[in-house]
């Protein structure tokens, strides 16, 4: 107040007033912090707010000092980077204290605190006013990874509580469904592209595996394991794999050449699986018309996929010609058998 009065009376210049105010604000910040800290030593919520207020005020006053050319830009940048991590911890401590006080589960208290902290950090991330860009990215990645772990953990608890055999399925489906998000986020930020492309491919392969297991787990859940579950599994694996390959190609993770190559091999699996499923079903029903149609299906689509492989340079032209010649005779026999069965 004395400095302000002297400025009003014209005793000191505006420049001296502003510079003196800058140094006095540091003293004021220290006084405010210490007065709150000393009087609230047993109150975790107030203490975490006190430290957060200290970080914010120091950040703002340092920016003020930079504008006055009293602080170097390199010093301000270093402080912002270090202070960003400190404020993240202080925000987390504040919200965790609140959730812990209202008797929340410890794990949920940590998770909800992290979510709210992440939301606030992202809201204040514009133009890096309070938080540096690197800290924001790291916080977002951490919350996505923790979300996957928390989802997996509570899926296990839920399955065990209801005594379900899906304890072997739900946790992994939840884990790999969410765990793919950090990789997509890092790709968007142009971080570790090779690693994340491979991570997404592995993640998708594991998702396909556990989706494929749904029929078998469902049969176990009903305490009545049926052979049909294996049949469905045989069909689901290549079908879902093809969908994932197509999706990954659309996202630009797989090149067109590689996605077509993978699709070629998956189509062989699908063709053989469909043939076997129909064959076993037909034999169990004593339906020989269906058996002959199934054999025709195998010959026809094998020919098509072989020509598809030729275009991809995965099969030699001589092999295709030999197969076409022998397959023509085979399809003639299959057609004869089919018409004989009909009449």
C-alpha positions in Angstrom: 0.0 0.0 0.0 2.9 2.4 0.8 4.5 1.8 -2.6 1.1 2.3 -4.3 0.6 5.6 -2.4 4.0 6.8 -3.4 3.2 6.0 -7.0 -0.1 7.9 -6.8 1.7 10.9 -5.3 4.3 10.8 -8.1 7.2 10.1 -5.7 8.2 7.0 -7.7 7.8 6.3 -11.4 5.5 3.7 -12.9 8.4 1.5 -13.9 9.9 1.5 -10.4 6.4 0.8 -9.0 5.9 -2.2 -11.2 9.4 -3.6 -10.6 9.0 -3.2 -6.8 5.6 -4.7 -6.9 7.0 -7.8 -8.7 9.5 -8.4 -5.8 6.9 -7.7 -3.1 4.5 -10.2 -4.7 7.1 -13.0 -4.1 7.0 -12.1 -0.4 3.2 -12.0 -0.4 3.0 -15.4 -2.0 5.4 -16.8 0.6 3.4 -15.3 3.4 0.0 -16.6 2.1 1.5 -20.1 1.7 3.0 -20.2 5.2 0.0 -18.8 7.0 -2.3 -21.4 5.4 0.2 -24.2 5.9 0.9 -23.6 9.6 -2.8 -23.3 10.5 -4.0 -26.4 8.6 -1.3 -29.0 9.2 -3.9 -31.7 9.9 -6.2 -30.9 6.9 -5.0 -32.7 3.8 -7.5 -31.1 1.5 -6.5 -27.5 2.5 -2.8 -28.4 2.4 -3.0 -29.7 -1.1 -5.0 -26.6 -2.2 -2.3 -24.5 -0.5 0.5 -26.1 -2.4 -1.6 -25.8 -5.6 -2.1 -22.1 -5.0 1.6 -21.7 -4.4 2.4 -23.3 -7.7 -0.1 -21.2 -9.7 0.9 -17.9 -8.1 4.6 -18.6 -8.6 3.9 -19.5 -12.2 1.9 -16.3 -12.8 4.4 -14.0 -11.1 7.3 -15.6 -13.0 5.5 -14.8 -16.2 5.0 -11.3 -14.9 8.7 -11.0 -14.2 9.5 -12.3 -17.7 7.4 -9.4 -19.2 9.4 -7.0 -17.1 12.6 -8.6 -18.4 13.6 -9.6 -14.9 13.6 -13.3 -15.7 15.1 -15.1 -18.6 12.9 -17.0 -21.1 14.9 -20.2 -20.5 14.3 -19.9 -16.8 10.6 -19.5 -17.3 10.4 -22.5 -19.7 12.3 -24.7 -17.3 10.1 -23.7 -14.4 6.9 -24.3 -16.4 8.1 -27.8 -17.3 9.0 -28.7 -13.7 5.9 -26.9 -12.3 3.6 -28.8 -14.6 4.5 -32.1 -13.0 4.2 -30.6 -9.5 0.7 -29.2 -10.2 -0.4 -32.5 -11.7 0.5 -34.2 -8.4 -1.1 -31.5 -6.4 -4.4 -31.7 -8.3 -4.3 -35.5 -7.9 -3.6 -35.1 -4.1 -6.5 -32.6 -3.7 -9.1 -34.8 -5.4 -7.9 -38.0 -3.8 -8.2 -36.4 -0.4 -11.8 -35.5 -1.2 -12.8 -39.0 -2.4 -10.9 -40.7 0.4 -12.7 -38.4 2.9 -16.1 -39.6 1.7 -15.1 -43.2 2.2 -14.6 -44.2 -1.4 -12.9 -47.4 -2.4 -9.1 -46.7 -2.5 -8.7 -47.9 -6.2 -11.8 -45.9 -7.3 -10.6 -42.9 -5.3 -7.3 -43.0 -7.2 -9.1 -43.5 -10.6 -11.7 -40.8 -10.2 -9.0 -38.4 -9.0 -6.9 -39.1 -12.0 -9.9 -38.6 -14.4 -10.8 -35.2 -12.9 -7.2 -34.2 -12.8 -6.8 -35.1 -16.5 -9.9 -33.2 -17.4 -8.6 -30.0 -15.7 -5.2 -30.4 -17.2 -6.6 -30.7 -20.7 -9.0 -27.7 -20.1 -6.0 -25.6 -19.0 -3.7 -26.9 -21.8 -4.6 -24.2 -24.4 -1.5 -22.2 -25.3 0.3 -24.0 -22.5 -0.8 -21.4 -19.9 -0.2 -23.6 -16.9 0.8 -27.0 -18.2 3.5 -27.9 -20.8 2.6 -29.9 -23.9 4.8 -32.9 -22.9 3.1 -33.2 -19.5 -0.4 -33.1 -21.1 0.5 -35.9 -23.5 2.0 -38.1 -20.7 -1.0 -37.5 -18.4 -3.4 -38.6 -21.2 -1.5 -41.7 -22.0 -1.3 -42.7 -18.3 -5.0 -42.3 -17.7 -5.8 -44.5 -20.8 -3.4 -47.2 -19.7 -4.8 -47.1 -16.1 -8.4 -47.2 -17.5 -7.5 -50.5 -19.2 -6.0 -52.0 -16.0 -8.9 -50.8 -13.8 -11.4 -52.2 -16.4 -9.7 -55.5 -16.4 -9.5 -55.6 -12.6 -13.2 -54.9 -12.0 -14.1 -57.4 -14.8 -12.3 -60.1 -12.8 -14.1 -59.1 -9.6 -17.5 -59.0 -11.3 -17.0 -62.5 -12.9 -15.8 -64.0 -9.6 -18.7 -62.4 -7.7 -21.3 -64.0 -10.1 -19.2 -67.2 -10.2 -19.0 -67.0 -14.0 -16.6 -68.8 -16.4 -16.5 -65.5 -18.2 -13.7 -64.6 -15.8 -11.5 -66.1 -18.5 -13.0 -63.7 -21.1 -14.4 -60.4 -19.8 -11.1 -59.1 -18.3 -9.1 -59.7 -21.4 -11.7 -58.3 -23.7 -11.9 -55.2 -21.5 -8.2 -54.9 -21.2 -7.4 -55.1 -25.0 -10.4 -53.0 -26.0 -9.1 -50.1 -24.0 -5.4 -50.7 -24.2 -5.5 -50.0 -28.0 -6.5 -46.4 -27.3 -3.1 -45.2 -26.0 -1.4 -46.5 -29.1 -3.9 -44.6 -31.3 -3.4 -41.5 -29.3 0.4 -41.7 -29.6 0.1 -42.2 -33.3 -2.0 -39.1 -33.5 0.8 -37.2 -31.8 3.4 -38.8 -34.1 5.1 -40.6 -31.2 6.9 -44.0 -31.5 5.1 -44.9 -34.8 6.8 -48.2 -35.4 6.2 -49.4 -31.8 2.6 -48.3 -31.8 1.8 -49.9 -35.2 3.1 -53.2 -33.9 1.3 -52.8 -30.6 -2.0 -52.2 -32.4 -1.5 -55.3 -34.6 -0.7 -57.4 -31.5 -3.6 -55.9 -29.6 -6.0 -56.6 -32.5 -4.7 -60.2 -32.8 -5.4 -60.8 -29.1 -8.8 -59.2 -29.3 -9.7 -61.6 -32.2 -8.4 -64.5 -30.2 -10.7 -63.7 -27.2 -13.7 -62.9 -29.4 -13.2 -66.3 -31.0 -13.4 -68.0 -27.6 -16.9 -66.6 -26.9 -18.7 -69.7 -28.2 -16.5 -72.1 -26.1 -16.8 -69.9 -23.0 -20.6 -69.7 -23.5 -20.9 -73.5 -23.6 -18.8 -73.7 -20.5 -21.1 -71.1 -18.9 -24.1 -73.3 -19.7 -22.2 -76.3 -18.3 -22.9 -78.1 -21.5 -19.9 -78.0 -23.8 -21.1 -78.8 -27.3 -19.1 -79.6 -30.4 -21.0 -76.9 -32.3 -19.1 -74.3 -30.1 -15.8 -75.4 -31.8 -17.5 -75.1 -35.2 -18.6 -71.6 -34.5 -15.1 -70.8 -33.2 -13.6 -72.0 -36.5 -15.8 -69.6 -38.4 -15.4 -66.6 -36.0 -11.6 -66.5 -36.0 -11.0 -65.8 -39.7 -14.1 -63.7 -40.1 -13.3 -61.4 -37.2 -9.6 -61.3 -38.3 -10.7 -60.1 -41.8 -12.8 -57.3 -40.2 -9.9 -56.2 -38.0 -7.5 -56.3 -41.0 -9.9 -54.1 -43.0 -10.3 -51.7 -40.0 -6.5 -51.4 -39.5 -6.1 -50.8 -43.2 -8.7 -48.0 -43.1 -6.8 -46.4 -40.2 -3.6 -46.4 -42.2 -1.7 -48.7 -39.9 -1.4 -51.5 -42.5 -0.4 -50.8 -46.1 -2.7 -51.9 -48.9 -0.2 -54.5 -50.1 0.3 -56.0 -46.6 -3.5 -56.0 -45.8 -4.3 -57.8 -49.0 -1.5 -60.4 -48.3 -2.9 -61.1 -44.8 -6.4 -61.2 -46.2 -5.3 -63.8 -48.7 -4.0 -66.2 -46.0 -7.1 -65.5 -43.8 -9.4 -66.4 -46.7 -7.7 -69.8 -47.0 -8.5 -70.4 -43.3 -12.1 -69.2 -43.7 -12.6 -71.4 -46.8 -11.3 -74.5 -45.1 -13.2 -73.7 -41.9 -16.5 -73.3 -43.8 -15.9 -76.5 -45.7 -15.2 -78.5 -42.4 -18.1 -77.0 -40.5 -20.6 -77.8 -43.4 -19.0 -81.3 -43.9 -19.3 -82.3 -40.2 -22.9 -80.9 -40.0 -23.9 -82.7 -43.3 -22.5 -86.1 -42.1 -24.3 -85.8 -38.8 -27.5 -85.1 -40.7 -26.8 -87.8 -43.3 -27.3 -85.2 -46.0 -25.1 -86.1 -49.0 -26.5 -83.4 -51.2 -25.1 -80.8 -48.8 -21.8 -82.8 -48.8 -21.4 -82.5 -52.6 -22.4 -78.8 -52.5 -19.7 -78.3 -49.8 -17.1 -80.0 -51.9 -18.1 -77.7 -54.9 -17.8 -74.7 -52.6 -14.2 -75.7 -51.6 -13.1 -76.3 -55.2 -14.7 -73.0 -56.5 -13.4 -70.7 -53.8 -10.0 -72.3 -53.6 -9.7 -71.5 -57.4 -10.7 -67.9 -56.8 -8.4 -67.4 -53.8 -5.5 -69.0 -55.7 -6.0 -66.5 -58.5 -6.1 -63.7 -55.9 -2.8 -65.0 -54.6 -1.4 -64.9 -58.1 -2.2 -61.2 -58.5 -0.4 -60.6 -55.2 2.6 -62.5 -56.4 2.2 -65.0 -53.5 1.6 -68.0 -55.9 3.4 -69.1 -59.0 1.5 -69.1 -62.3 2.6 -72.7 -63.0 1.0 -73.8 -59.7 -2.2 -72.0 -60.6 -2.4 -73.7 -64.0 -1.7 -77.2 -62.6 -4.4 -76.6 -59.9 -6.9 -75.3 -62.4 -6.4 -78.4 -64.6 -6.8 -80.9 -61.8 -9.6 -78.8 -60.2 -11.6 -78.8 -63.4 -11.8 -82.6 -63.4 -12.6 -82.6 -59.6 -15.5 -80.1 -60.1 -16.9 -82.2 -62.9 -17.0 -85.2 -60.6 -18.5 -83.1 -57.8 -21.3 -81.8 -60.1 -22.0 -85.4 -61.3 -22.3 -86.5 -57.7 -24.6 -83.6 -56.9 -27.0 -84.3 -59.7 -26.9 -88.0 -59.0 -27.9 -87.2 -55.3 -30.7 -85.0 -56.5 -32.2 -87.5 -58.9 
